[in-house]
Amino acid sequence: DMAGNVWEWCQDSYQKDYYRKSPSKDPFNAFPSKYKVLRGGCWNSDRGKVRSAYRNYDLLTDRHLEIGFRCAW
């Protein structure tokens, strides 16, 4: 588990109210958006944000030391 290392990019597009209307099982937001979801917190996050359930977002084109990715198979 790499929680707290860097924020991890997710494939989902970000919409503030997506989970209010999404399917309850395996929701995936493919809506075209310039914002993508980040999860997991990073080394300088508050303790409450260092968990996979915490959702953040950023422009897909932004680059920061706190953002990375995890290879999932």
HTML snippet that shows the backbone in 3Dmol.js (N, CA, C, O; Angstrom):
<script src="https://3Dmol.org/build/3Dmol-min.js"></script>
<div id="view" style="width:600px;height:400px;position:relative"></div>
<script>
const pdb = `
ATOM      1  N   ASP A   1       0.843  -1.181   0.000  1.00  0.00           N
ATOM      2  CA  ASP A   1       0.000   0.000   0.000  1.00  0.00           C
ATOM      3  C   ASP A   1       0.886   1.242   0.000  1.00  0.00           C
ATOM      4  O   ASP A   1       1.791   1.375   0.823  1.00  0.00           O
ATOM      5  N   MET A   2       0.614   2.133  -0.922  1.00  0.00           N
ATOM      6  CA  MET A   2       1.435   3.336  -1.068  1.00  0.00           C
ATOM      7  C   MET A   2       0.722   4.593  -0.574  1.00  0.00           C
ATOM      8  O   MET A   2       1.162   5.701  -0.883  1.00  0.00           O
ATOM      9  N   ALA A   3      -0.356   4.452   0.177  1.00  0.00           N
ATOM     10  CA  ALA A   3      -1.112   5.610   0.664  1.00  0.00           C
ATOM     11  C   ALA A   3      -0.176   6.567   1.395  1.00  0.00           C
ATOM     12  O   ALA A   3       0.620   6.156   2.240  1.00  0.00           O
ATOM     13  N   GLY A   4      -0.287   7.828   1.060  1.00  0.00           N
ATOM     14  CA  GLY A   4       0.524   8.840   1.710  1.00  0.00           C
ATOM     15  C   GLY A   4       1.838   9.143   1.021  1.00  0.00           C
ATOM     16  O   GLY A   4       2.523  10.088   1.411  1.00  0.00           O
ATOM     17  N   ASN A   5       2.209   8.383   0.024  1.00  0.00           N
ATOM     18  CA  ASN A   5       3.438   8.648  -0.714  1.00  0.00           C
ATOM     19  C   ASN A   5       3.208   9.850  -1.634  1.00  0.00           C
ATOM     20  O   ASN A   5       3.766  10.923  -1.407  1.00  0.00           O
ATOM     21  N   VAL A   6       2.396   9.671  -2.660  1.00  0.00           N
ATOM     22  CA  VAL A   6       1.981  10.761  -3.551  1.00  0.00           C
ATOM     23  C   VAL A   6       0.503  10.567  -3.889  1.00  0.00           C
ATOM     24  O   VAL A   6      -0.016   9.455  -3.802  1.00  0.00           O
ATOM     25  N   TRP A   7      -0.168  11.648  -4.272  1.00  0.00           N
ATOM     26  CA  TRP A   7      -1.525  11.522  -4.795  1.00  0.00           C
ATOM     27  C   TRP A   7      -1.455  10.655  -6.039  1.00  0.00           C
ATOM     28  O   TRP A   7      -0.526  10.789  -6.836  1.00  0.00           O
ATOM     29  N   GLU A   8      -2.424   9.767  -6.214  1.00  0.00           N
ATOM     30  CA  GLU A   8      -2.417   8.867  -7.367  1.00  0.00           C
ATOM     31  C   GLU A   8      -3.513   9.264  -8.349  1.00  0.00           C
ATOM     32  O   GLU A   8      -4.675   9.421  -7.976  1.00  0.00           O
ATOM     33  N   TRP A   9      -3.121   9.424  -9.614  1.00  0.00           N
ATOM     34  CA  TRP A   9      -4.098   9.700 -10.665  1.00  0.00           C
ATOM     35  C   TRP A   9      -5.048   8.513 -10.796  1.00  0.00           C
ATOM     36  O   TRP A   9      -4.637   7.360 -10.672  1.00  0.00           O
ATOM     37  N   CYS A  10      -6.307   8.805 -11.046  1.00  0.00           N
ATOM     38  CA  CYS A  10      -7.306   7.781 -11.349  1.00  0.00           C
ATOM     39  C   CYS A  10      -7.842   8.047 -12.750  1.00  0.00           C
ATOM     40  O   CYS A  10      -7.726   9.157 -13.270  1.00  0.00           O
ATOM     41  N   GLN A  11      -8.421   7.036 -13.344  1.00  0.00           N
ATOM     42  CA  GLN A  11      -8.952   7.169 -14.699  1.00  0.00           C
ATOM     43  C   GLN A  11     -10.224   8.018 -14.734  1.00  0.00           C
ATOM     44  O   GLN A  11     -10.568   8.570 -15.780  1.00  0.00           O
ATOM     45  N   ASP A  12     -10.915   8.126 -13.618  1.00  0.00           N
ATOM     46  CA  ASP A  12     -12.188   8.843 -13.563  1.00  0.00           C
ATOM     47  C   ASP A  12     -12.035  10.339 -13.792  1.00  0.00           C
ATOM     48  O   ASP A  12     -11.088  10.963 -13.315  1.00  0.00           O
ATOM     49  N   SER A  13     -12.979  10.899 -14.529  1.00  0.00           N
ATOM     50  CA  SER A  13     -13.084  12.352 -14.642  1.00  0.00           C
ATOM     51  C   SER A  13     -13.729  12.877 -13.367  1.00  0.00           C
ATOM     52  O   SER A  13     -14.487  12.162 -12.712  1.00  0.00           O
ATOM     53  N   TYR A  14     -13.430  14.117 -13.017  1.00  0.00           N
ATOM     54  CA  TYR A  14     -13.974  14.696 -11.788  1.00  0.00           C
ATOM     55  C   TYR A  14     -15.234  15.495 -12.070  1.00  0.00           C
ATOM     56  O   TYR A  14     -15.255  16.347 -12.958  1.00  0.00           O
ATOM     57  N   GLN A  15     -16.274  15.218 -11.315  1.00  0.00           N
ATOM     58  CA  GLN A  15     -17.485  16.030 -11.241  1.00  0.00           C
ATOM     59  C   GLN A  15     -17.881  16.062  -9.773  1.00  0.00           C
ATOM     60  O   GLN A  15     -17.966  15.016  -9.129  1.00  0.00           O
ATOM     61  N   LYS A  16     -18.120  17.242  -9.247  1.00  0.00           N
ATOM     62  CA  LYS A  16     -18.378  17.406  -7.820  1.00  0.00           C
ATOM     63  C   LYS A  16     -19.501  16.503  -7.310  1.00  0.00           C
ATOM     64  O   LYS A  16     -19.363  15.893  -6.250  1.00  0.00           O
ATOM     65  N   ASP A  17     -20.593  16.409  -8.035  1.00  0.00           N
ATOM     66  CA  ASP A  17     -21.760  15.663  -7.561  1.00  0.00           C
ATOM     67  C   ASP A  17     -21.914  14.283  -8.204  1.00  0.00           C
ATOM     68  O   ASP A  17     -23.007  13.717  -8.174  1.00  0.00           O
ATOM     69  N   TYR A  18     -20.863  13.740  -8.773  1.00  0.00           N
ATOM     70  CA  TYR A  18     -20.966  12.475  -9.507  1.00  0.00           C
ATOM     71  C   TYR A  18     -21.505  11.336  -8.655  1.00  0.00           C
ATOM     72  O   TYR A  18     -22.349  10.572  -9.125  1.00  0.00           O
ATOM     73  N   TYR A  19     -21.049  11.200  -7.430  1.00  0.00           N
ATOM     74  CA  TYR A  19     -21.456  10.059  -6.604  1.00  0.00           C
ATOM     75  C   TYR A  19     -22.908  10.136  -6.153  1.00  0.00           C
ATOM     76  O   TYR A  19     -23.439   9.134  -5.674  1.00  0.00           O
ATOM     77  N   ARG A  20     -23.554  11.250  -6.279  1.00  0.00           N
ATOM     78  CA  ARG A  20     -24.987  11.344  -5.946  1.00  0.00           C
ATOM     79  C   ARG A  20     -25.852  10.606  -6.952  1.00  0.00           C
ATOM     80  O   ARG A  20     -26.936  10.133  -6.612  1.00  0.00           O
ATOM     81  N   LYS A  21     -25.381  10.502  -8.189  1.00  0.00           N
ATOM     82  CA  LYS A  21     -26.187   9.883  -9.242  1.00  0.00           C
ATOM     83  C   LYS A  21     -25.508   8.682  -9.902  1.00  0.00           C
ATOM     84  O   LYS A  21     -26.032   8.138 -10.873  1.00  0.00           O
ATOM     85  N   SER A  22     -24.364   8.268  -9.394  1.00  0.00           N
ATOM     86  CA  SER A  22     -23.618   7.166 -10.013  1.00  0.00           C
ATOM     87  C   SER A  22     -24.135   5.812  -9.524  1.00  0.00           C
ATOM     88  O   SER A  22     -24.831   5.736  -8.511  1.00  0.00           O
ATOM     89  N   PRO A  23     -23.791   4.741 -10.252  1.00  0.00           N
ATOM     90  CA  PRO A  23     -24.132   3.401  -9.763  1.00  0.00           C
ATOM     91  C   PRO A  23     -23.417   3.143  -8.434  1.00  0.00           C
ATOM     92  O   PRO A  23     -22.323   3.663  -8.211  1.00  0.00           O
ATOM     93  N   SER A  24     -24.012   2.360  -7.568  1.00  0.00           N
ATOM     94  CA  SER A  24     -23.389   2.105  -6.266  1.00  0.00           C
ATOM     95  C   SER A  24     -22.237   1.108  -6.362  1.00  0.00           C
ATOM     96  O   SER A  24     -21.351   1.106  -5.508  1.00  0.00           O
ATOM     97  N   LYS A  25     -22.240   0.265  -7.387  1.00  0.00           N
ATOM     98  CA  LYS A  25     -21.177  -0.726  -7.542  1.00  0.00           C
ATOM     99  C   LYS A  25     -20.244  -0.315  -8.680  1.00  0.00           C
ATOM    100  O   LYS A  25     -20.688  -0.091  -9.806  1.00  0.00           O
ATOM    101  N   ASP A  26     -18.965  -0.220  -8.382  1.00  0.00           N
ATOM    102  CA  ASP A  26     -17.922   0.106  -9.360  1.00  0.00           C
ATOM    103  C   ASP A  26     -18.242   1.317 -10.234  1.00  0.00           C
ATOM    104  O   ASP A  26     -18.245   1.200 -11.459  1.00  0.00           O
ATOM    105  N   PRO A  27     -18.510   2.472  -9.633  1.00  0.00           N
ATOM    106  CA  PRO A  27     -18.802   3.656 -10.450  1.00  0.00           C
ATOM    107  C   PRO A  27     -17.571   4.104 -11.235  1.00  0.00           C
ATOM    108  O   PRO A  27     -16.454   4.080 -10.718  1.00  0.00           O
ATOM    109  N   PHE A  28     -17.779   4.503 -12.460  1.00  0.00           N
ATOM    110  CA  PHE A  28     -16.699   5.021 -13.303  1.00  0.00           C
ATOM    111  C   PHE A  28     -17.232   6.223 -14.067  1.00  0.00           C
ATOM    112  O   PHE A  28     -18.236   6.115 -14.770  1.00  0.00           O
ATOM    113  N   ASN A  29     -16.582   7.345 -13.939  1.00  0.00           N
ATOM    114  CA  ASN A  29     -17.015   8.568 -14.599  1.00  0.00           C
ATOM    115  C   ASN A  29     -16.172   8.797 -15.853  1.00  0.00           C
ATOM    116  O   ASN A  29     -15.020   9.224 -15.775  1.00  0.00           O
ATOM    117  N   ALA A  30     -16.765   8.508 -16.998  1.00  0.00           N
ATOM    118  CA  ALA A  30     -16.071   8.684 -18.281  1.00  0.00           C
ATOM    119  C   ALA A  30     -16.434  10.005 -18.941  1.00  0.00           C
ATOM    120  O   ALA A  30     -16.046  10.248 -20.084  1.00  0.00           O
ATOM    121  N   PHE A  31     -17.175  10.867 -18.240  1.00  0.00           N
ATOM    122  CA  PHE A  31     -17.575  12.157 -18.778  1.00  0.00           C
ATOM    123  C   PHE A  31     -16.332  12.956 -19.179  1.00  0.00           C
ATOM    124  O   PHE A  31     -15.394  13.060 -18.389  1.00  0.00           O
ATOM    125  N   PRO A  32     -16.308  13.516 -20.378  1.00  0.00           N
ATOM    126  CA  PRO A  32     -15.135  14.304 -20.796  1.00  0.00           C
ATOM    127  C   PRO A  32     -14.925  15.519 -19.877  1.00  0.00           C
ATOM    128  O   PRO A  32     -15.828  16.337 -19.701  1.00  0.00           O
ATOM    129  N   SER A  33     -13.760  15.621 -19.315  1.00  0.00           N
ATOM    130  CA  SER A  33     -13.453  16.716 -18.400  1.00  0.00           C
ATOM    131  C   SER A  33     -11.953  16.971 -18.416  1.00  0.00           C
ATOM    132  O   SER A  33     -11.166  16.052 -18.645  1.00  0.00           O
ATOM    133  N   LYS A  34     -11.559  18.207 -18.175  1.00  0.00           N
ATOM    134  CA  LYS A  34     -10.134  18.518 -18.088  1.00  0.00           C
ATOM    135  C   LYS A  34      -9.583  18.195 -16.697  1.00  0.00           C
ATOM    136  O   LYS A  34      -8.376  18.273 -16.467  1.00  0.00           O
ATOM    137  N   TYR A  35     -10.487  17.828 -15.764  1.00  0.00           N
ATOM    138  CA  TYR A  35     -10.081  17.456 -14.411  1.00  0.00           C
ATOM    139  C   TYR A  35     -10.186  15.950 -14.221  1.00  0.00           C
ATOM    140  O   TYR A  35     -11.157  15.329 -14.651  1.00  0.00           O
ATOM    141  N   LYS A  36      -9.182  15.366 -13.574  1.00  0.00           N
ATOM    142  CA  LYS A  36      -9.180  13.942 -13.253  1.00  0.00           C
ATOM    143  C   LYS A  36      -9.067  13.767 -11.739  1.00  0.00           C
ATOM    144  O   LYS A  36      -8.564  14.639 -11.032  1.00  0.00           O
ATOM    145  N   VAL A  37      -9.543  12.629 -11.267  1.00  0.00           N
ATOM    146  CA  VAL A  37      -9.564  12.322  -9.842  1.00  0.00           C
ATOM    147  C   VAL A  37      -8.175  11.907  -9.355  1.00  0.00           C
ATOM    148  O   VAL A  37      -7.436  11.207 -10.048  1.00  0.00           O
ATOM    149  N   LEU A  38      -7.847  12.353  -8.158  1.00  0.00           N
ATOM    150  CA  LEU A  38      -6.636  11.949  -7.438  1.00  0.00           C
ATOM    151  C   LEU A  38      -7.073  11.292  -6.132  1.00  0.00           C
ATOM    152  O   LEU A  38      -8.048  11.725  -5.517  1.00  0.00           O
ATOM    153  N   ARG A  39      -6.368  10.260  -5.707  1.00  0.00           N
ATOM    154  CA  ARG A  39      -6.695   9.591  -4.445  1.00  0.00           C
ATOM    155  C   ARG A  39      -5.426   9.244  -3.670  1.00  0.00           C
ATOM    156  O   ARG A  39      -4.336   9.175  -4.237  1.00  0.00           O
ATOM    157  N   GLY A  40      -5.588   9.027  -2.367  1.00  0.00           N
ATOM    158  CA  GLY A  40      -4.521   8.474  -1.539  1.00  0.00           C
ATOM    159  C   GLY A  40      -3.726   9.455  -0.710  1.00  0.00           C
ATOM    160  O   GLY A  40      -2.958   9.031   0.153  1.00  0.00           O
ATOM    161  N   GLY A  41      -3.874  10.742  -0.932  1.00  0.00           N
ATOM    162  CA  GLY A  41      -3.089  11.700  -0.178  1.00  0.00           C
ATOM    163  C   GLY A  41      -1.608  11.623  -0.527  1.00  0.00           C
ATOM    164  O   GLY A  41      -1.199  10.809  -1.355  1.00  0.00           O
ATOM    165  N   CYS A  42      -0.817  12.465   0.101  1.00  0.00           N
ATOM    166  CA  CYS A  42       0.624  12.461  -0.163  1.00  0.00           C
ATOM    167  C   CYS A  42       1.385  12.761   1.118  1.00  0.00           C
ATOM    168  O   CYS A  42       0.794  12.938   2.183  1.00  0.00           O
ATOM    169  N   TRP A  43       2.677  12.813   0.998  1.00  0.00           N
ATOM    170  CA  TRP A  43       3.559  12.991   2.146  1.00  0.00           C
ATOM    171  C   TRP A  43       3.297  14.260   2.941  1.00  0.00           C
ATOM    172  O   TRP A  43       3.649  14.311   4.119  1.00  0.00           O
ATOM    173  N   ASN A  44       2.692  15.290   2.349  1.00  0.00           N
ATOM    174  CA  ASN A  44       2.420  16.514   3.109  1.00  0.00           C
ATOM    175  C   ASN A  44       0.925  16.755   3.318  1.00  0.00           C
ATOM    176  O   ASN A  44       0.517  17.879   3.609  1.00  0.00           O
ATOM    177  N   SER A  45       0.109  15.715   3.173  1.00  0.00           N
ATOM    178  CA  SER A  45      -1.342  15.829   3.378  1.00  0.00           C
ATOM    179  C   SER A  45      -1.698  15.720   4.857  1.00  0.00           C
ATOM    180  O   SER A  45      -0.958  15.139   5.651  1.00  0.00           O
ATOM    181  N   ASP A  46      -2.850  16.295   5.209  1.00  0.00           N
ATOM    182  CA  ASP A  46      -3.397  16.085   6.543  1.00  0.00           C
ATOM    183  C   ASP A  46      -3.703  14.605   6.725  1.00  0.00           C
ATOM    184  O   ASP A  46      -3.984  13.906   5.751  1.00  0.00           O
ATOM    185  N   ARG A  47      -3.653  14.128   7.944  1.00  0.00           N
ATOM    186  CA  ARG A  47      -3.847  12.712   8.237  1.00  0.00           C
ATOM    187  C   ARG A  47      -5.171  12.169   7.686  1.00  0.00           C
ATOM    188  O   ARG A  47      -5.214  11.023   7.237  1.00  0.00           O
ATOM    189  N   GLY A  48      -6.235  12.946   7.709  1.00  0.00           N
ATOM    190  CA  GLY A  48      -7.535  12.496   7.226  1.00  0.00           C
ATOM    191  C   GLY A  48      -7.607  12.294   5.722  1.00  0.00           C
ATOM    192  O   GLY A  48      -8.535  11.649   5.234  1.00  0.00           O
ATOM    193  N   LYS A  49      -6.657  12.828   4.983  1.00  0.00           N
ATOM    194  CA  LYS A  49      -6.653  12.697   3.521  1.00  0.00           C
ATOM    195  C   LYS A  49      -5.812  11.518   3.031  1.00  0.00           C
ATOM    196  O   LYS A  49      -5.842  11.184   1.847  1.00  0.00           O
ATOM    197  N   VAL A  50      -5.069  10.893   3.929  1.00  0.00           N
ATOM    198  CA  VAL A  50      -4.173   9.809   3.527  1.00  0.00           C
ATOM    199  C   VAL A  50      -4.932   8.478   3.590  1.00  0.00           C
ATOM    200  O   VAL A  50      -4.663   7.633   4.444  1.00  0.00           O
ATOM    201  N   ARG A  51      -5.865   8.316   2.684  1.00  0.00           N
ATOM    202  CA  ARG A  51      -6.651   7.089   2.553  1.00  0.00           C
ATOM    203  C   ARG A  51      -7.244   7.054   1.155  1.00  0.00           C
ATOM    204  O   ARG A  51      -7.511   8.103   0.570  1.00  0.00           O
ATOM    205  N   SER A  52      -7.450   5.883   0.623  1.00  0.00           N
ATOM    206  CA  SER A  52      -7.909   5.759  -0.765  1.00  0.00           C
ATOM    207  C   SER A  52      -9.321   6.294  -0.967  1.00  0.00           C
ATOM    208  O   SER A  52      -9.681   6.648  -2.090  1.00  0.00           O
ATOM    209  N   ALA A  53     -10.123   6.363   0.076  1.00  0.00           N
ATOM    210  CA  ALA A  53     -11.492   6.858  -0.054  1.00  0.00           C
ATOM    211  C   ALA A  53     -11.548   8.377  -0.221  1.00  0.00           C
ATOM    212  O   ALA A  53     -12.558   8.905  -0.687  1.00  0.00           O
ATOM    213  N   TYR A  54     -10.489   9.082   0.147  1.00  0.00           N
ATOM    214  CA  TYR A  54     -10.490  10.539   0.012  1.00  0.00           C
ATOM    215  C   TYR A  54     -10.242  10.908  -1.444  1.00  0.00           C
ATOM    216  O   TYR A  54      -9.283  10.444  -2.062  1.00  0.00           O
ATOM    217  N   ARG A  55     -11.117  11.745  -1.981  1.00  0.00           N
ATOM    218  CA  ARG A  55     -11.047  12.090  -3.404  1.00  0.00           C
ATOM    219  C   ARG A  55     -10.664  13.552  -3.572  1.00  0.00           C
ATOM    220  O   ARG A  55     -11.234  14.429  -2.923  1.00  0.00           O
ATOM    221  N   ASN A  56      -9.721  13.806  -4.424  1.00  0.00           N
ATOM    222  CA  ASN A  56      -9.281  15.143  -4.783  1.00  0.00           C
ATOM    223  C   ASN A  56      -9.277  15.212  -6.308  1.00  0.00           C
ATOM    224  O   ASN A  56      -9.630  14.232  -6.964  1.00  0.00           O
ATOM    225  N   TYR A  57      -8.892  16.328  -6.878  1.00  0.00           N
ATOM    226  CA  TYR A  57      -8.834  16.433  -8.340  1.00  0.00           C
ATOM    227  C   TYR A  57      -7.820  17.487  -8.744  1.00  0.00           C
ATOM    228  O   TYR A  57      -7.425  18.332  -7.942  1.00  0.00           O
ATOM    229  N   ASP A  58      -7.409  17.421  -9.997  1.00  0.00           N
ATOM    230  CA  ASP A  58      -6.496  18.413 -10.555  1.00  0.00           C
ATOM    231  C   ASP A  58      -6.611  18.353 -12.075  1.00  0.00           C
ATOM    232  O   ASP A  58      -7.172  17.413 -12.638  1.00  0.00           O
ATOM    233  N   LEU A  59      -6.073  19.367 -12.712  1.00  0.00           N
ATOM    234  CA  LEU A  59      -5.996  19.344 -14.172  1.00  0.00           C
ATOM    235  C   LEU A  59      -5.057  18.229 -14.592  1.00  0.00           C
ATOM    236  O   LEU A  59      -3.987  18.062 -14.006  1.00  0.00           O
ATOM    237  N   LEU A  60      -5.440  17.480 -15.580  1.00  0.00           N
ATOM    238  CA  LEU A  60      -4.612  16.367 -16.033  1.00  0.00           C
ATOM    239  C   LEU A  60      -3.251  16.839 -16.540  1.00  0.00           C
ATOM    240  O   LEU A  60      -2.287  16.074 -16.532  1.00  0.00           O
ATOM    241  N   THR A  61      -3.170  18.070 -16.971  1.00  0.00           N
ATOM    242  CA  THR A  61      -1.916  18.610 -17.506  1.00  0.00           C
ATOM    243  C   THR A  61      -0.982  19.156 -16.429  1.00  0.00           C
ATOM    244  O   THR A  61       0.172  19.465 -16.724  1.00  0.00           O
ATOM    245  N   ASP A  62      -1.457  19.282 -15.181  1.00  0.00           N
ATOM    246  CA  ASP A  62      -0.619  19.815 -14.098  1.00  0.00           C
ATOM    247  C   ASP A  62       0.417  18.797 -13.647  1.00  0.00           C
ATOM    248  O   ASP A  62       0.182  17.589 -13.695  1.00  0.00           O
ATOM    249  N   ARG A  63       1.547  19.290 -13.215  1.00  0.00           N
ATOM    250  CA  ARG A  63       2.624  18.446 -12.702  1.00  0.00           C
ATOM    251  C   ARG A  63       3.066  19.010 -11.354  1.00  0.00           C
ATOM    252  O   ARG A  63       3.360  20.200 -11.237  1.00  0.00           O
ATOM    253  N   HIS A  64       3.109  18.158 -10.351  1.00  0.00           N
ATOM    254  CA  HIS A  64       3.531  18.547  -9.007  1.00  0.00           C
ATOM    255  C   HIS A  64       4.345  17.411  -8.400  1.00  0.00           C
ATOM    256  O   HIS A  64       4.200  16.258  -8.806  1.00  0.00           O
ATOM    257  N   LEU A  65       5.189  17.724  -7.440  1.00  0.00           N
ATOM    258  CA  LEU A  65       5.957  16.701  -6.736  1.00  0.00           C
ATOM    259  C   LEU A  65       5.062  15.760  -5.943  1.00  0.00           C
ATOM    260  O   LEU A  65       5.457  14.634  -5.641  1.00  0.00           O
ATOM    261  N   GLU A  66       3.857  16.214  -5.603  1.00  0.00           N
ATOM    262  CA  GLU A  66       2.944  15.428  -4.774  1.00  0.00           C
ATOM    263  C   GLU A  66       2.051  14.493  -5.581  1.00  0.00           C
ATOM    264  O   GLU A  66       1.258  13.758  -4.992  1.00  0.00           O
ATOM    265  N   ILE A  67       2.153  14.496  -6.914  1.00  0.00           N
ATOM    266  CA  ILE A  67       1.265  13.692  -7.760  1.00  0.00           C
ATOM    267  C   ILE A  67       2.074  12.653  -8.524  1.00  0.00           C
ATOM    268  O   ILE A  67       3.107  12.962  -9.118  1.00  0.00           O
ATOM    269  N   GLY A  68       1.591  11.430  -8.500  1.00  0.00           N
ATOM    270  CA  GLY A  68       2.230  10.336  -9.225  1.00  0.00           C
ATOM    271  C   GLY A  68       1.185   9.375  -9.751  1.00  0.00           C
ATOM    272  O   GLY A  68       0.027   9.748  -9.939  1.00  0.00           O
ATOM    273  N   PHE A  69       1.586   8.157  -9.983  1.00  0.00           N
ATOM    274  CA  PHE A  69       0.635   7.138 -10.419  1.00  0.00           C
ATOM    275  C   PHE A  69       1.103   5.785  -9.916  1.00  0.00           C
ATOM    276  O   PHE A  69       2.265   5.602  -9.555  1.00  0.00           O
ATOM    277  N   ARG A  70       0.182   4.856  -9.902  1.00  0.00           N
ATOM    278  CA  ARG A  70       0.472   3.497  -9.462  1.00  0.00           C
ATOM    279  C   ARG A  70       0.076   2.555 -10.582  1.00  0.00           C
ATOM    280  O   ARG A  70      -1.029   2.649 -11.117  1.00  0.00           O
ATOM    281  N   CYS A  71       0.955   1.665 -10.931  1.00  0.00           N
ATOM    282  CA  CYS A  71       0.635   0.659 -11.946  1.00  0.00           C
ATOM    283  C   CYS A  71      -0.233  -0.413 -11.306  1.00  0.00           C
ATOM    284  O   CYS A  71       0.184  -1.062 -10.347  1.00  0.00           O
ATOM    285  N   ALA A  72      -1.418  -0.598 -11.822  1.00  0.00           N
ATOM    286  CA  ALA A  72      -2.337  -1.624 -11.303  1.00  0.00           C
ATOM    287  C   ALA A  72      -2.591  -2.640 -12.395  1.00  0.00           C
ATOM    288  O   ALA A  72      -2.819  -2.283 -13.551  1.00  0.00           O
ATOM    289  N   TRP A  73      -2.552  -3.875 -12.033  1.00  0.00           N
ATOM    290  CA  TRP A  73      -2.717  -4.942 -13.010  1.00  0.00           C
ATOM    291  C   TRP A  73      -4.044  -5.593 -12.846  1.00  0.00           C
ATOM    292  O   TRP A  73      -4.371  -6.522 -13.583  1.00  0.00           O
TER     293      TRP A  73
END
`;
const viewer = $3Dmol.createViewer("view");
viewer.addModel(pdb, "pdb");
viewer.setStyle({}, {cartoon: {color: "spectrum"}});
viewer.zoomTo();
viewer.render();
</script>
